[in-house]
Amino acid sequence: MVTIVDTLKPDASKPRHPEKAKRPDTPVLRKPDWIRVKAPGSPVYAETKQIVRENGLVTVCEEAGCPNIGECWTKKHATMMIMGDTCTRACSFCNVKTGLPAPLDADEPEKVANAVAKLGLRHVVITSVDRDDLADGGAQHFVEVIEAIRRHSPGTTIEILTPDFLRKDGALEKVVEARPDVFNHNLETVPRLYLGIRPGARYFHSLRLLQRVKEIDPTIFTKSGIMVGLGEAREEVLQVMDDMRSASIDFLTVGQYLQPTRKHAAIDRFVTPEEFKSYERIARTKGFLLVSASPLTRSSYHADEDFARLRDARNAAAARG
């Protein structure tokens, strides 16, 4: 068995993270058996990769070193990362490179829409780097991508995983008006760890952003996720669940943090599958429509199946009155 995160490490001779390179090395813990996955290599995986390359697209699957890339791309499920491959922030958990991004590609919405159509996706996840350099944080670009996908693939449901649009007045409202089917924004970790893990963000701003989506359009599903294994206490995770429910978030994801390189935040521990099952049971009692909690859970993992389950859960809840 080969761990995919190991196979996707960047070339050490080409530093991707100038800010992260200044951090001291931290040991990379050996992964337990329940984290290990098979390396990619199926014909469909190769076909998906070719479609991504032909359209000049960036995927978070590759940039973030996702452990599920082999499984997802074999099903032609690729998560598109728009607005380039360079982020304006330097979160200590993230493998996306940091720096000054290139100007937006005006043709990218059409490229993404073409790829979605070629892949025949029923459900697509669109995410992006943080673009604090743009006046609206890239909100209009999200809108244009959504509109292009709807023109080319009107039957495809659209899930977006957005930045926090911090200090970008009107940006969130612009994206919500485009009416994505799912609006996802990850809280990532517990408030106590934000300074070290997500220094450019604010916990309660992210929480308020998701609450605001529901206020503007209650029909849009909202979704958020956290990583565990960073040193958080169980009680802190349960408090995040309560905070999310106070913001009317529908769908919670909980996954194991995996350290991309020695320059990234260290893993405190590997959370056991039994603990993940416990988190899932508790989250369900708190009222989430859907919960995905496992070591390999990621924001867009099984997103198409989960969207169908999410819609069924809402219908069932409405039927119960």
N, C-alpha and C positions, 0 to 999 in steps of 0.2 A: 504494500500500500504506500502511496506517496501523498504527502500533504500539499495541496495545490498552492497554498500561501507560500511555501518554500520555493516552488517552481517559478513564481512570479516576482521574486525579489529583483529590484533594479540593479543594473550594472554598477558596481561600487566605484568605478572610474568616472561615472557620470552622476554627480550628486543631484538628486531631485528636490531636495529640501534644504536650501541654504540656512534657514532659521533652525531647522531640526538638527542640522549637522553640528551646530554649536552645543547641543546637549551632550552630556556624558553618556557613554555606552551603558546600557542596562542588559543584564543577562536575558536571553530568550529561552524560556522554559521548554522542556521537551513536552510535546503534546501527548495527551492520553489517547488510548485507542478509540474512544468515542468521537474524537475530533478528526480522525484520519479519513480521507476520501480518495477515490481513484483519480488518477491523472486523466485529463481530457484526451480524446483521440478518435472519436467516432466520425463517420462520414458526414453526419448531419452537423456535428460541431464544426467541421471544416467548412461546410456550406454556409453556416451562420457567420463564421469569421470572414469568409469571402464577401458576403453581402455588406458587412460592416465596413470592410476595407474599400470596396468599390464605391461606397458613398462617402468615404472620407470621414467617418464618424468616430467619436470617442465613446467608450462604454465604461461605466463605473465598475463593471465586472472585472475588467483588466486593470484599470487605474488603481482600484482599491484592493486588488489581489484577492478577490472574493473566493472562498473555498468551494462555492457551489457552481463555479463557472462551467465545469464539465457537464454536470447534470442539466443545468438550465439551457446551455447552448445546444445540447443534444435535442432539446425540445423546441429549439429556435426562439428561446426567450432571452433576449438581450436587453439590458437596461441602458438606454441612451443617456449620455452625459453631455448636455449642451453647453455652449458658451466657452468651449475650449477645454484644455487639460491642465490649466494653471489656476490655482486658487489664490485669492488675496489674503487668506488667513492661514495660520500654521497650527492647526489643532494637533495635539501631541499623539492622538490615536490614529490619525488619518494618513494613508499612503499616497494621496494625491499631491503632486508637487506644488510648491508655493513660490510665488513670484509676481511679476507684473504681467498680466494676461495680454494676449494679442487682441486687436479690435474684433468685434463680433463679425461673424460670417453671415452676410445677409441672405445667402443661399441655404443656410443650414436648415431652416424649417422645411423646405422642400426636400432636402436630402434625407432628413429624418422620416418625413412622410413616405418617401419612396421606399426606404428600407423597411418601414412598418408594413407597407403593402406587399413587398416581395417576400417578407417573412410570413405573411398571412396571419398576423397577430390578432387574436380576439381581444386581448387586453395588453396595453403597453405601459411601461413605467418610464417616465422622463424625469431625470434629475439634472443637477448642474453643480458646477463649482460656485463658491461665493464670489460675487463680482461687486465688491464694495467700491470699485473704481467707477461704476456706472451710476448715473443720477437716480435711476429707478431700481438698481440692483439686478437688472436683467428681467424685470417683470414683463415688459412689452415683448421681449423675445420669447418668454414662456407662452404668452398669448398667441404669438404668430406660429409657434410650433403646434399648439393645440388646434388652431384653426386649419393649418395645413394637413394635419392628420385627419381631421374631420372631412376635409374635401376629398382626400384620396381613399380613406377607409371609414366611411360613415358608420359602419357597424362596430368599429373597434372602440372599446371603453378605454378611457385615459386616466392614468394615475400619475400625479406629479409629486415629486419629493423635492421641496424647495429649500433655499436658504432662508434665513430669518428676516431678510429685508430690513435689518436694523438701521434706524434713522433714515428710512426711505419713505417719506409720506406718500400715501396713495398707492404704493406698489402692491400691497396685498389685495386691496380692493380691485385693482385692475385684473389681477390673475383670477380672483374668485368670479368676476363677471364673465370670464371665458368658460365657466362652468365645467371644470374637470370633474370626472366621476368620483375620484378620490383625491383628497388633499392631504399629503403626508409631509410632516416636518418632525424630525427626530429631536427629542430632548437629550439623547445620548447617554447621560449619566445623572447622578444625584446632585443636588445643588452644592453640597459641600466640596465636590471635586471639580467644579467648573473652572476655577482659576488655573488648575494645572492641566486639565483635559481639554477644555473648550474656552480658552481665555478671551477670544474675541466675541463671545456670545453672552447672553444674559438669560438665565433660567426662566424667570417670570415673564420676560418679553416673549420667549418662545411659547410658553404656555398661553399667554394672552393672544398670540397670533392665531393659534388653533381655535381658541374660544371665539375669536372674532370671525373666523370662517363660518362657524355655525350661526352666528348672529346675522351675518349677511345672507347666507343661503343654507337653511337647515337641511335641504335635500342632499347636500354634498357630504359624502362620507369623510370623516377625519380619522387620521391614523398617526401614530407616533411610536417610536421605539427607543429602547435603552440597551446599552451593553452592560454586562456584569463581569466580574472578575478584575475590577480596577481598584478594589479596596473599599467598596461600598458595604454598608451594613444591611442586613435583611430588612430591618425596620425602615431604613431610608428608601429601599426599593418599594416597600408597601406604601410609604407616604407619597412617592411619585405616582403610584397608581391612583391614590385618592385625589391628588392634584389633577391628574388627567381626567378623571371622571367629573370633577368639579368644572372642568372646561368642556364637558360633553364629548370627549374623544371616543370614537366608536371602536377602534381597532388598536390593540397593543401588540407590539413585537418585543421579545426579549431574547437576546443572543449572547454568546460568549465573545468577549473581546479577545482578539488575536493580535499579538504584537507584530507589526510588519517588518521592522528592522530594529537593531540595537539602539538606534537614535530615537525611537518612539517610546511612549509611556510603557513601563514594565507591567507585565501581568502580575497581579497580586496572587491569584489562584485560578484554577480551573473549576468551575461550578459543575457539580455532578448532574447527570440527566434526571436523577430523582428530585433534586432541588428545583430544576426547571419545571418539572411536572407539578411541584407544589406551588410555584409561582403562577402557573397556568390555572390551577384550581382556585386559588385565592382571587386572581384577577377576574375570573368568571363570576364569582360571588359578588364582586364589586360592581357588576353591571355592564362590562364591555360586551359589545355585540360579538366580537371575535377576538381571540387571543392566540398568538403563535409564540411559544416559548420552548426553545431547545438550544443545544450548544451551537448548531449550525444555522439557526434562524437569522436571516438578514431582512432588511426592509422590503426587498422586492422578491424574496424567495417564495416560489409558488404563488406569485401575485395574482395570476389569472384564476387559479382554482379558489384562492382566498376571496377574490372579488365576488364570485358566484355564491360562496358561503356567506359572505357579508350581506349580500342582497337578500338571500333566503332568510337570514337571521332577522333582518329588519321586517320582512313580510310576516314572519312568524310572530314577532313582537307586536306588530300592528293588529294581527288577527286576534291576539290575546286581549287586545284592548289596553 
